[in-house]
Amino acid sequence: MNMKKTDLERLAGLKLDSAMRGKATPGRFGAAAAAVPDRKAQRKLDAAAGLVPFACKLPAALTEQLRERAASHEGGINGLVEELLAKGLQA
C-alpha cells in the first residue's frame, strides 16, 4: 500500500508528538522543585542552626580567590569563610 507524502508526514508528526508527551517531567519542574525550601523556610532553618547573615564588601580579587578555594572546600563558601575568620580571630 502506497501512502501519500502528506500522510507520511502526518504520521511522523503524530509519532513525534506521542514521543514528546511520553517523556517524564524534569526534576526542576516536578516534585523535586518543591523539595528545596523557599527563602523564608531557609531563614528559619538557618536561625535554628544558630546562623546569622553577615554581609560585607570585599575587593573583587579577594572574592575570586575565595570562590576558587570554596569549590574544593567541603562546606562551600560559607564553611570556608567561617574557617578563615576563626583562624584569623585566634591569632
N, C-alpha and C positions, 0 to 999 in steps of 0.2 A: 504494500500500500504506500503510495507516494503522498507526501504531505506538502502543502504549500509552504513557502518560506515564512509567511506571516504566522502560520500555525506553529511552525518550529520555534520561531522567536517567542510566541506567546507561551508555549510550554516551557521554554528555557527560562522565561521570566517568572513563571509560576514556581518552577523548581528553585530558583534563586530566592524568591520570596519566602517559600516554606523553609528553606535552609536558614535564612536570616531570623525567622520567627522562632526557630528551634534552639537558638543559642541561649545560654544562661545569661542572666543579668550580671554584669561585672560587680565585684565586691564593693567598689566605691559608691555604687548606687543602690545596692540592696541592703540586706540586714547588717552587713559588716559596717556600713556607714553609721548606723545607729550605735555601734559599739564604742565609738570614740566619743568621750564626754564633751559637751559643749563648754564654752568658756566659763560660764557660771559654775557648772559642776566641777570643772578642773580647778577653779579657785578654791572651792570648798575642800577638795581633796588635798590641795597644797597647804591650806590653812590647817587641816587636821594633821598633816605631817610636820607642822611647825615651820613651813617655808614662807618667806616674806618676799614680795617683789622688790627688787633693788635696781634702779636704773642709773647709769652714769654715762658720761661722754668720754670716749677714748679715741686716740688717733687711729686713722684707717690702717696704717701699717701694723699696729699692735693687734687690731681686731682680726686681720688676716692671719697673723701668727696664731692667735687663739683658735680660729676656725680650723687651721691645719692640724694643730695638736688635738683638738676636740674630736676630729674624725677618727683618731686611733684610741681615744680615751673611752673606757667602758661607761662612764657616767655622762658622756656627751659634754656639751659646752658648760652646762650647769655644774656638773661634777668637777670639771677641770678648773673652773673659776673658783669654786669652793676650796679645792685643794690648794691652789696657788695663793689665795687670800689667807688661808690658815697658816701656810708656811711663812708668808710674808709678815703676818702679825706676830708670830712666835719669835722672830729674830729681833 
